[in-house]
Amino acid sequence: MQARTHRHHPRSREEYARGLPDYHDPTGGFGGAAPAYSALTLRIVLASLAVVLCVGGAILFALYDAWWGTIVLGIVGLGSLVDLAWVVHRKRRGEPG
């Protein structure tokens, strides 16, 4: 079976339901290694926790007039929020994990 690229042929829902082996593992298949699958549910939990902790920490830094901490935690929280949105998108698309 030939590998299909996303540019020419979009993947079907069935392909996502079965999972995409080695999707994030460039060394997959070397030495008889099992295909890698992303733990999407774990990433959702960790990204959610990061957003909550960053928002809480940014509020505390703002209350104590530490603007540098507020900015740093705001940037990290925003990055975690973007990651959370992307992982939820992948889960809704039908990828296992």
FIKOLZA-1660 file (N, C-alpha, C; in steps of 0.1 Angstrom, whole numbers, plus 5000, padded with zeros to 4 digits):
% residues 97
   i   px   py   pz ch aa at
   1 5008 4988 5000  A  M  N
   1 5000 5000 5000  A  M CA
   1 5009 5012 5000  A  M  C
   2 5006 5022 4991  A  Q  N
   2 5014 5034 4990  A  Q CA
   2 5010 5044 5001  A  Q  C
   3 5019 5051 5006  A  A  N
   3 5016 5062 5016  A  A CA
   3 5010 5073 5008  A  A  C
   4 4999 5079 5014  A  R  N
   4 4992 5090 5007  A  R CA
   4 4997 5103 5014  A  R  C
   5 4999 5113 5007  A  T  N
   5 5003 5126 5013  A  T CA
   5 4990 5134 5014  A  T  C
   6 4990 5143 5024  A  H  N
   6 4979 5151 5027  A  H CA
   6 4976 5161 5016  A  H  C
   7 4986 5165 5008  A  R  N
   7 4984 5175 4998  A  R CA
   7 4976 5170 4986  A  R  C
   8 4977 5157 4983  A  H  N
   8 4971 5152 4971  A  H CA
   8 4958 5144 4975  A  H  C
   9 4957 5137 4986  A  H  N
   9 4946 5130 4990  A  H CA
   9 4943 5131 5004  A  H  C
  10 4932 5138 5008  A  P  N
  10 4929 5140 5022  A  P CA
  10 4926 5126 5028  A  P  C
  11 4930 5125 5041  A  R  N
  11 4928 5112 5048  A  R CA
  11 4913 5111 5051  A  R  C
  12 4908 5098 5051  A  S  N
  12 4894 5096 5055  A  S CA
  12 4893 5095 5070  A  S  C
  13 4881 5095 5075  A  R  N
  13 4878 5094 5089  A  R CA
  13 4882 5080 5094  A  R  C
  14 4881 5070 5085  A  E  N
  14 4884 5056 5088  A  E CA
  14 4899 5055 5091  A  E  C
  15 4908 5063 5084  A  E  N
  15 4922 5062 5086  A  E CA
  15 4925 5068 5100  A  E  C
  16 4918 5079 5103  A  Y  N
  16 4921 5085 5116  A  Y CA
  16 4916 5076 5127  A  Y  C
  17 4904 5069 5125  A  A  N
  17 4899 5060 5135  A  A CA
  17 4909 5048 5138  A  A  C
  18 4915 5043 5128  A  R  N
  18 4925 5033 5129  A  R CA
  18 4938 5038 5136  A  R  C
  19 4940 5051 5134  A  G  N
  19 4952 5057 5140  A  G CA
  19 4962 5059 5129  A  G  C
  20 4971 5068 5131  A  L  N
  20 4981 5071 5121  A  L CA
  20 4995 5067 5127  A  L  C
  21 4999 5055 5123  A  P  N
  21 5012 5050 5129  A  P CA
  21 5024 5059 5125  A  P  C
  22 5032 5061 5135  A  D  N
  22 5044 5069 5133  A  D CA
  22 5042 5083 5128  A  D  C
  23 5030 5089 5131  A  Y  N
  23 5027 5102 5127  A  Y CA
  23 5036 5113 5132  A  Y  C
  24 5041 5111 5145  A  H  N
  24 5050 5121 5151  A  H CA
  24 5064 5115 5154  A  H  C
  25 5067 5103 5148  A  D  N
  25 5079 5097 5151  A  D CA
  25 5087 5095 5138  A  D  C
  26 5097 5103 5136  A  P  N
  26 5105 5102 5123  A  P CA
  26 5114 5090 5123  A  P  C
  27 5116 5084 5135  A  T  N
  27 5125 5072 5135  A  T CA
  27 5116 5059 5136  A  T  C
  28 5103 5060 5134  A  G  N
  28 5094 5049 5136  A  G CA
  28 5097 5038 5126  A  G  C
  29 5097 5025 5130  A  G  N
  29 5099 5014 5122  A  G CA
  29 5114 5009 5122  A  G  C
  30 5123 5017 5127  A  F  N
  30 5137 5013 5128  A  F CA
  30 5139 5002 5139  A  F  C
  31 5145 4992 5136  A  G  N
  31 5148 4982 5146  A  G CA
  31 5136 4974 5151  A  G  C
  32 5125 4974 5143  A  G  N
  32 5113 4967 5148  A  G CA
  32 5105 4973 5158  A  G  C
  33 5107 4986 5160  A  A  N
  33 5100 4994 5170  A  A CA
  33 5085 4995 5166  A  A  C
  34 5076 4994 5176  A  A  N
  34 5062 4996 5174  A  A CA
  34 5059 5010 5170  A  A  C
  35 5048 5012 5162  A  P  N
  35 5044 5025 5158  A  P CA
  35 5041 5034 5170  A  P  C
  36 5044 5047 5169  A  A  N
  36 5041 5056 5180  A  A CA
  36 5028 5062 5178  A  A  C
  37 5020 5064 5189  A  Y  N
  37 5007 5070 5189  A  Y CA
  37 5008 5082 5199  A  Y  C
  38 5001 5093 5196  A  S  N
  38 5001 5104 5205  A  S CA
  38 4991 5102 5216  A  S  C
  39 4994 5105 5228  A  A  N
  39 4985 5104 5240  A  A CA
  39 4977 5117 5240  A  A  C
  40 4967 5118 5232  A  L  N
  40 4959 5131 5231  A  L CA
  40 4952 5135 5244  A  L  C
  41 4946 5125 5250  A  T  N
  41 4938 5127 5262  A  T CA
  41 4947 5133 5273  A  T  C
  42 4959 5127 5274  A  L  N
  42 4969 5132 5284  A  L CA
  42 4973 5146 5281  A  L  C
  43 4975 5149 5268  A  R  N
  43 4979 5162 5264  A  R CA
  43 4968 5172 5267  A  R  C
  44 4955 5168 5266  A  I  N
  44 4944 5177 5269  A  I CA
  44 4944 5180 5284  A  I  C
  45 4946 5170 5293  A  V  N
  45 4947 5172 5307  A  V CA
  45 4958 5181 5311  A  V  C
  46 4970 5178 5306  A  L  N
  46 4982 5186 5309  A  L CA
  46 4981 5201 5304  A  L  C
  47 4976 5203 5292  A  A  N
  47 4975 5216 5287  A  A CA
  47 4964 5224 5295  A  A  C
  48 4953 5217 5299  A  S  N
  48 4943 5224 5307  A  S CA
  48 4949 5228 5321  A  S  C
  49 4956 5219 5327  A  L  N
  49 4963 5222 5340  A  L CA
  49 4972 5234 5338  A  L  C
  50 4980 5234 5327  A  A  N
  50 4990 5245 5325  A  A CA
  50 4982 5258 5323  A  A  C
  51 4971 5258 5316  A  V  N
  51 4964 5271 5314  A  V CA
  51 4959 5276 5328  A  V  C
  52 4953 5267 5336  A  V  N
  52 4947 5271 5349  A  V CA
  52 4958 5277 5358  A  V  C
  53 4970 5269 5359  A  L  N
  53 4981 5274 5367  A  L CA
  53 4987 5287 5362  A  L  C
  54 4988 5288 5350  A  C  N
  54 4994 5301 5344  A  C CA
  54 4985 5313 5347  A  C  C
  55 4972 5311 5345  A  V  N
  55 4963 5322 5348  A  V CA
  55 4963 5326 5363  A  V  C
  56 4962 5315 5371  A  G  N
  56 4963 5318 5386  A  G CA
  56 4976 5325 5390  A  G  C
  57 4987 5320 5384  A  G  N
  57 5000 5326 5387  A  G CA
  57 5001 5340 5382  A  G  C
  58 4996 5343 5370  A  A  N
  58 4996 5356 5364  A  A CA
  58 4988 5366 5373  A  A  C
  59 4977 5361 5378  A  I  N
  59 4969 5370 5387  A  I CA
  59 4976 5373 5400  A  I  C
  60 4983 5363 5405  A  L  N
  60 4991 5366 5418  A  L CA
  60 5002 5375 5415  A  L  C
  61 5009 5373 5404  A  F  N
  61 5020 5383 5400  A  F CA
  61 5015 5397 5398  A  F  C
  62 5003 5398 5392  A  A  N
  62 4997 5411 5390  A  A CA
  62 4993 5418 5403  A  A  C
  63 4988 5410 5412  A  L  N
  63 4984 5416 5425  A  L CA
  63 4996 5421 5433  A  L  C
  64 5008 5415 5431  A  Y  N
  64 5020 5419 5438  A  Y CA
  64 5029 5428 5429  A  Y  C
  65 5023 5434 5418  A  D  N
  65 5030 5443 5409  A  D CA
  65 5043 5438 5403  A  D  C
  66 5043 5425 5401  A  A  N
  66 5055 5419 5394  A  A CA
  66 5051 5417 5379  A  A  C
  67 5053 5427 5372  A  W  N
  67 5048 5427 5358  A  W CA
  67 5055 5417 5349  A  W  C
  68 5068 5414 5352  A  W  N
  68 5076 5404 5345  A  W CA
  68 5070 5390 5346  A  W  C
  69 5066 5387 5358  A  G  N
  69 5060 5374 5360  A  G CA
  69 5046 5372 5353  A  G  C
  70 5039 5383 5353  A  T  N
  70 5026 5383 5347  A  T CA
  70 5027 5381 5332  A  T  C
  71 5037 5388 5326  A  I  N
  71 5040 5386 5311  A  I CA
  71 5044 5372 5308  A  I  C
  72 5054 5367 5316  A  V  N
  72 5059 5354 5313  A  V CA
  72 5048 5343 5314  A  V  C
  73 5041 5343 5325  A  L  N
  73 5030 5334 5327  A  L CA
  73 5019 5336 5316  A  L  C
  74 5017 5348 5312  A  G  N
  74 5007 5350 5302  A  G CA
  74 5011 5344 5289  A  G  C
  75 5023 5345 5285  A  I  N
  75 5028 5340 5273  A  I CA
  75 5028 5324 5273  A  I  C
  76 5032 5319 5284  A  V  N
  76 5032 5304 5286  A  V CA
  76 5017 5299 5286  A  V  C
  77 5009 5306 5293  A  G  N
  77 4994 5302 5293  A  G CA
  77 4988 5303 5279  A  G  C
  78 4992 5313 5271  A  L  N
  78 4987 5315 5258  A  L CA
  78 4991 5303 5249  A  L  C
  79 5004 5299 5250  A  G  N
  79 5009 5288 5243  A  G CA
  79 5002 5275 5247  A  G  C
  80 4999 5273 5259  A  S  N
  80 4992 5261 5264  A  S CA
  80 4978 5261 5259  A  S  C
  81 4972 5273 5258  A  L  N
  81 4958 5274 5253  A  L CA
  81 4958 5271 5238  A  L  C
  82 4968 5275 5230  A  V  N
  82 4968 5272 5216  A  V CA
  82 4970 5256 5214  A  V  C
  83 4979 5251 5222  A  D  N
  83 4981 5236 5222  A  D CA
  83 4969 5229 5225  A  D  C
  84 4962 5233 5236  A  L  N
  84 4949 5227 5240  A  L CA
  84 4939 5227 5228  A  L  C
  85 4938 5239 5222  A  A  N
  85 4928 5240 5211  A  A CA
  85 4932 5230 5199  A  A  C
  86 4945 5229 5196  A  W  N
  86 4949 5220 5185  A  W CA
  86 4947 5206 5189  A  W  C
  87 4949 5202 5201  A  V  N
  87 4947 5188 5205  A  V CA
  87 4932 5184 5205  A  V  C
  88 4924 5193 5210  A  V  N
  88 4910 5191 5209  A  V CA
  88 4905 5190 5195  A  V  C
  89 4910 5198 5186  A  H  N
  89 4907 5197 5172  A  H CA
  89 4911 5183 5166  A  H  C
  90 4923 5178 5170  A  R  N
  90 4927 5165 5165  A  R CA
  90 4918 5154 5171  A  R  C
  91 4914 5155 5183  A  K  N
  91 4905 5145 5189  A  K CA
  91 4891 5145 5182  A  K  C
  92 4886 5157 5179  A  R  N
  92 4873 5158 5172  A  R CA
  92 4874 5153 5158  A  R  C
  93 4885 5154 5152  A  R  N
  93 4888 5149 5139  A  R CA
  93 4887 5133 5138  A  R  C
  94 4889 5127 5150  A  G  N
  94 4888 5113 5150  A  G CA
  94 4901 5105 5153  A  G  C
  95 4911 5112 5157  A  E  N
  95 4924 5105 5160  A  E CA
  95 4923 5098 5173  A  E  C
  96 4928 5086 5174  A  P  N
  96 4927 5079 5187  A  P CA
  96 4937 5085 5197  A  P  C
  97 4935 5083 5209  A  G  N
  97 4945 5087 5219  A  G CA
  97 4938 5092 5231  A  G  C
% end
